[in-house]
Amino acid sequence: MVHPEVHPIHHGVQIEFVHMLDTLESDTAKPFIIPIVGLVIGIFMMNLNRCMDMEHGQSVSTVGKLVLYFGAQSFMNIFMGWVFRTHVTLPQGYQLPNGETLMEDLHGCPVGFALTAMQQVISFLCFIVVFLDRARIETKKISSCNEVISICIFGSVFALNIALNNFSLGYISIAVNLIIRSCLPLTTFMSQQGLAMFGLYPPKPCRAMEIGLMTLGVFFAALFTVAKIMGSAEHGHSSSNMVLGVVICILSLLCGSLNLALAGVLGEMKMSVYDTVAYMSVPATVFLLPFAMFLNKPLPGQWPKVFDTPDATDWQILQQVMHIAPGTFALFALSGVFLGYNIVQFSIVHTLSPSATAFGGNFNKAALVLLTLTLPFLQVHALPGSPYIEVIWFAVIGNVLAFSAYSYLQILEKEKAKTAALPEEKVGFTSEAEEDWDSDSTEESAICGA
C-alpha cells in the first residue's frame, strides 16, 4: 500500500530497485546464459585464429563468427521477448495511481512502435558518439533527390518491419514469433517474382523442389502456431490476443520481404551498414511517431487495469511507464544501446558469405525454438498438454527439416555458380544488391528480434 505522502515516482524507483535485486535471485537471468556463452565463445574463437596458421585460422574465425551471430541474435530475441512479455513491470499488490491494487503481476510492456522509435534515436546517437570517426569510417555522401527518396522509403519500411515485430512480441511467445519469421524465404521469393513481373528485378528460377520445401515449411509453421494458440486457450490465456499477435507478426514478415526487395536499391547506391544506420534512423523515427501517438490497440494481461480502459496508444503507455515503473523505461533505453551494438555484430556477420549467413540465420531460429521448447526457464507459460504438445513437436521438427533442406539446396546452387567458368551477368544490379536478396537472414540479423 502506497502512503499518501509518498510521491509515485519515488515509490516506483524503490519498487524497481527491489525488483532488480530479486531478479538476480530469480529465473529471469537464466535465459540470457545461452546467448552470453555464445558471445563469449564466438569472440574467443575469432581471436584464437591469430595463434594458428592461415588455413586453420580462417576456418576457426568463420565458425567463431557464426557462433557470435547466434549469441547476438539470440540475446536480442530473448531480451526483446522478455521486455515485451515476461518482465514483471509491477508486482502483485502494487497500488496504481487510480487507487486500484494489482491482483496479479503486471508483465511486459506493449509499446512496439514507441520503443522502436526510441531504439532508432538511441542507436543513431550511439553511432554518432562511437562510430563517427572519420579517420576510420567514411559515410557516403547523398547527392540526388532519388537517393533521398529511396532512403526515406527504405527506412520507413525497415522501421515498420521492426516495429510490427516488436508489437507482436507483446502478444505471442518467442517460439511462435520465430517460427513465423522462419517463413521469410517463401515471402521473399514471392516478392521477388512480383517485382520481376514489372521488370524491376531479374526473375528467380522456379524449381519445384525448392518451392515445395518452402511451402511445406510454411505449412508446419501454421500447424505449430494453431496448436500453440489452441493449447494456450485451454490454459485460460486469451486466444484473441494471440491471434492478433500472429496477424501482426505476419505483417512484419511481409514488410521484411519488401525490405529485402528495397535493399536492392540501396545495393545500387553502395551503402554500407553504417550508412544505413546514419541515414535511415531519422526518417524511420518520423515515420513511426504517428503510429506511436495515435494508434489505439488492445492492452494485454493486467494492463487494462492501469488505464481503466481496454486499449491505449503507445505514447500513453510510455508516459505511464515513466511514471510508475522508471526501471522498465530504463530497459527501453538499454535496448536502443543494444541495437547500436548490433550494428557491430551485423558488420562482422556481413563479412561471411551469403550462404554461410543464410545457414546461420536459419540455424539460429531453429536452435532458439528448440531450446524454448526444451528448457523451462525459456518458456513464458507452461507447455500445453496432449495432444497439442505432440503436434507442436511434430510441426517444429518438420519446419526445421523443410527449411534446412531448402537452405542446403540454396548453398549447392551458390557453389555451382561460383565454380561456373562464365557466370551470368546481371545487368543493372550490383553484387551488394544480390547478396541482400539471396541472404534471407541478413535482414533478420539487422533486426534481431525476432
N, C-alpha and C positions, 0 to 999 in steps of 0.2 A: 504494500500500500504506500503510495507516494504522499509524503507530508505536504500539506497545502503551501507551506512556505518555501519548499524546495523547488528551485527553478527546473523546469522539464529538461532543459539541455544538460544541466549539471547531473541530473538524475540519469539521463541517457548515457552520459560519459561513464558514470560509475557502474551502471549495468554492463556496458560494453567492456569495461576493464575486467570485471568479474568473468564475463564470457570468454575473454581471451585467455585468462588463467585456466578456466575449465577446459578450454579447447586442448591445451597441452596434455590434459589427463584423460581426454575422451578419444573416441574413434575418428574424430574429424581429420586429424593429421595423417591417419593411416593411408587413405587413398593416394596421397602425394608421394609415398615412399617409392612406388614403382617408377614414376617418371623421373624423380630426382636421381634414383640409381641409374636410370638410362642416361641422364645428362652427364653424370659423373663418369660412367664407363665410356660414353662417347667422346668426351673431352680427353680422357686418358688415352684412348686408342688413337685419336688424331695426333696427339703429341708423341706417342710411342714410336710412330713411323720415323722420327728423326734419328732413332738409335738403330735403325735397320737399313738393309740395302734397299736400293731404289725399287726393285720389283716387289719385294715383300712389304716394304713400307707403304707403297701405293695401295696395295690390297687392304692392309690394316687400316689405312686412312679412310678408304671408301666405306668399309664396314663401320668404322667409327662415326662417319657422317650419317649413315643410316640409323645407327643406334641413337645418335644425338637428335636426329629427326624424330624418332619415336618418342624420346623423352620430352622434347619440346612440345610436340603436337599433343601428346597425352596429357602433359601438365596443363596446357591451356584448356583442353577439353574438360578435364576434371575440375579445374579451377572455376571455369565459367558455369558448368553444371552445378557446382557447389554454391556459387554466389546466387544463381537464379532460382535454385530449387531446394537445396538441403540445408544451407547455412541457417542457424537459428538467429533471426534478426531480433526478435524479442522473445523472452521466455514466458512460459506459462505463469500466470499470476501477475503479470505486468499491468499496471493501470494506465490505460490510454488517456490522451488529453481530453476525450469526451466523457471521461469518468467510468467507462466500461472496463471490466477486468478480463484479460485473455484467459480462456479456459484451457487452451492448448497453445503449444509453441507456435510462433509466427515464423514460418520458414521462407527462405529465399526473398527475392525482390524482383517483381516483374517489370523491369524498366528497359526493355530491349533497345528501343530507339534512342532514348536519352543516354543510356550507358554507351551505346556505340558512338554517338556524337562526342561524348566525353573522351572516349578512347582515342578518337581521331585527333582531337585537340591536344591531348596529353602526349600522344605518340609524336605529333608534329613538334611540340615543344622539346621533347626528348631528342628528336632528330636535330633540331637547331643547336641545342646545348652540347650534345655528344658528338654528332657526326659531321656537322657543317664546318669542317676544317679543310679549307681549300688547298692546303698543302697535300691532302690525301684524297679528297673527293671533289670532283668537278660535276656540278649539276648541269644538265642540258639546258640550253637557252631556248625558250619558246619564241618562235619568230613569225608565226602566222595565226590568223583567226581560226583556221581549220584545226590547228593543233590545240588551241584553247578550247574550242567546242568539243573536240574529241576527249580531252582530259576531263572536262566537266561532265560529259555523258558517262564516261568510263568510271569516274569517281563516284557518281550518283548510283550507278548500278552496283558497283563494288560495295558501297556502304549499305545499300538496301539488302544485298546478299547477307552481309554480316549481321545487320540489324534484325532481319527476319529469323536468322538462325538463332541469335540471342533471344529473341521473342519466344521462339518455340521451346527453348530450354526451361522456361518458367512453367511449362505445362506438360512436358514429356521428359522421360529419363534420358541419360546419355546414350544408353544402348539403342533406344528407338531412334534418337536423332542420328546416330552414326549409321545405323542400318539403312535409314532412308537416304542419307548422303552417299552411301556406297553405290547408289544407282546413277551417279553422275556420268559414267561412261555412256549410258544409253541416251540420256537427255542431251549430252554434248553431241553425240552422233546425230541425233535428230535436228539439233540446232544447226550443225554444220551442213547437213543436207538441205535444210530450209534456206540457208544463205546461198548454197550452190544453185538453187532454183532461180535466184535473182542475179546470178553471176558475180556474187560478192566474195566467193571463196571456192577453191577447187573442190569438186565433189570427192568424197571418200569412197573407196570401193565397197560395194555391198557384198560381204561374204556371209553366206548362210550360217556357217558355224559360229562366227563372232556375234552376229545378230541374235542367233538362238541362245547363246550363252548369256548375253546381256539381258535378254527377255526373261530367261529362267532365273537369273539373279534378282531381277525386279519382282518376279512372282514370289520368290522366297522372302524377299523383304516385306512385301504386302502381307504374306501369311504370318510372318513374325509380328508385324505391327497389330494386326487384327487379334492375334492370340494374346498379345500383351494388354490391349485395351479391354478385352473380354475378361481376362484373368484379373486385372486390376479392379474392374467393376464388381466382381464377386467379393472383393475385399473391402468394398464400400467406398472406393475412390471414384471421383467424378469422371465418368466416361466422356461427357460432353467437353470438358476442359482438355482431355487428352486428344479428342478428335480435332479440336481447334488447334492444338499444338502440332498435330500431324499435318493438317492443311497448311499451316504457316511454314512448316519445315519443307514441304513440297514446293511451296512458292519460293523459298530460299534456294532450293535446289535448281529451280528453273532460272532464277537470277544468276546462279553460279554458272550455268551453261551459257547464258547470254554474256556473262563476264568473260568467259573464255573466248567467245566469238569476238568481242570487242578488244580482247588482248592482241589480236592480230593487227589492229590499228596502231596500238602503242608499240607493237613489234616493229612496224614500218618506221615509226618515229625513233626507234632505237633508244628507248628509255630504260634505264636501269631500275632495280628495285628501290634504290634511294630516291631516284627521280619521281617514281610513282607516289612515294610517301610525301615527298616535298610538295608536289603539285596537286595531289588528289585530296589531301586532308581538308582543306578549306571548302572546296565545292561539296565534298561529302557531308561535312557538318551542316552547311547551309541547306542542303537537300533534306537532311533528317530532321531539322528543327520543327517544321510544320507537323510532322508525324508525332514527334515527342510532345508538342504543346497542345494539339487539338484533337488527336485521335483517342476516343474513349474505347476502352477494352475491358472485358470481364476480368474481375480480380479472383485469383485462385486462393484456396485454403482459408486462412483466418483474415485475409486482407480486407474483405468487405466490412468487418467489424471496425477496422481502423478508420474507414471513411464513412461509415453508416450508409453505404451505397454499394451496389454490386459492381460498378465499373468506375474507372477513373483514367486520366491521362498519365503518361509517363512523367510529365512535368509536375503534376500534383503529387504523384508518388515520391518523386525525388525530393520535393520540398518537405514532405512529411518525414522522410527518412533522415534528412539533415537535422530535423528537429528531435526525433525520438530515438534514432539509432545512428549517431555520428560515426561509430566504429564501422558500420556497414558502408556508410558513404566513403570512408577511407579505403575500404576494399575496392570500391569502384575506381577511385583514383589509381590504386595499385594495379588494377587490370589494364589501365592505359599504359603504365610503365612496362608491364609485361608485354603488351602489344608492341611497344617500341623495341624491347629486347628481341621480340620475334622477328624483327627486321634482320637482325644479325643472323639468326637461325636460318631464315629464308635465303639470305645471301650465301650462306655456306652450302645449303642443300642445292642451290641453283648451280653450283659447280659440278654436280653429279650429272650423269647422262639422263635424258628424258626417260629411258627405260628403267633405270635404277630409281628415279624419283617416283615414277608411276607405281613400281613394285613396292617401294617404301610406303607410299600413301595408302595403298590398298592393304598392305600388311598391318599398318598402324591401326586402321579402323577395325579389321578383323580381330587383332590381338586385344584391343581395348574392349570390344563387345564380349569376347570370350572371357576375359578377366572379370568383367562386370557380372557375368552370369555365374562364375565360379567362386568369386571372393565376396563374402558377405559384407565387408566394410566398404565395398564399392557400390552397393545396392542402396537406392533411395528407399525402396519398400521391399518387403519380403517377396520372394518369387511366388507366382501363383501355383496352385496345386494341379494335380492331374485333372483333365487331360491337357491343360494348356501348357504346362511345363515341357511335356514331350513334344508338342507341336513347336514350341519356341526353339528347343534344341535342334529339332529336325530342320527348321527353317533357317536358323543361323548357320548351321553346317552346310546346307545346300547353297545358301547365299555366298559363303566364303569360297566354296569349291567352284561355283559358277564363275565368279569374277576373278578368281585366281587363274582358272583355265583361260579366261579371256585375256588377262594380263600376260600370260605365257605366250599366247598366240601373237599378241602385240610385240613382245620382245623378239620373237622369231622373225616377224616381218621387218622390224628395225634392223636386225642383224643382217638380213638379206639385202636390205637397201644399202647398208654400209659396205658390204662386200661386192656390190654390183660394180662392174667396170665403168659404166657410164650412167651415173644416177640421173634421173629425170629432172629437168629444170622446172621450177615452179615460178613462172613469170609473175612479177608484181608482188611477191611475198618474200620476206626475208626469213633467215633461219631462226631468228628470235621468235617471230610470229608462229612458225611451225612448231617450235618447242612448246610454246604456250598452248597451242591447240592439242598437240599429241600427249602432253604430260597432264593428264586429267587431274592428278593430285597436286600439281603445282599451285593451283588456285586454292586447294584445301589447305596447303601449308601456309598460305598467306593469311587465312582467317583463323586457323586453329580453332575451332570452335565447335568444333563440332562434335 
